Amino acid sequence: MESRTQYILDAFADLRQRITEHAPFDQPDLAEEELDFLEKWDDLMKNIQENTHDYTFDAQEVLSRFIRCYANLVPLIKRELLWFVGGECLHFLGDEEIALYQQLEDHLYELDSQNKSYDISKEISALRGTPTQIH
């Protein structure tokens, strides 16, 4: 799996796990709206794993719905996920963030053109000047 796709999959999987620690997703009996949302999320995860050609549109829809319906949980989203998914999700990024992620894109393009392998998480941390987290 291409590194960007893997990053997106990992970010969605991490977010999916983290939201279960917060209301309303931490309840034993979820409302139909939440069940439907999680079903769409799980379908998205499958589409990302299968690298379907249109998974980014589904990802945009899931993230936009998440932001609209669960605003209190938005801080759990890795900001770069909004960038990588693109589309409507770019509206949720500030100008400084967009500039940072454009720098990231330029750097990743440079690494790709030199056929150098990289870890996107480490490249993001280096660009931000923050140490990488050990998982």
Secondary structure by P-SEA (a helix, b strand, c coil): ccaaaaaaaaaaaaaaaaaaaccccccccccaaaaaaaaaaaaaaaaaaaccccaaaaaaaaaaaaaaccccccccccaaaaaaacccccccccaaaaaaaaaaaaaaaaaaaacccccaaaaaaaaaccccccc
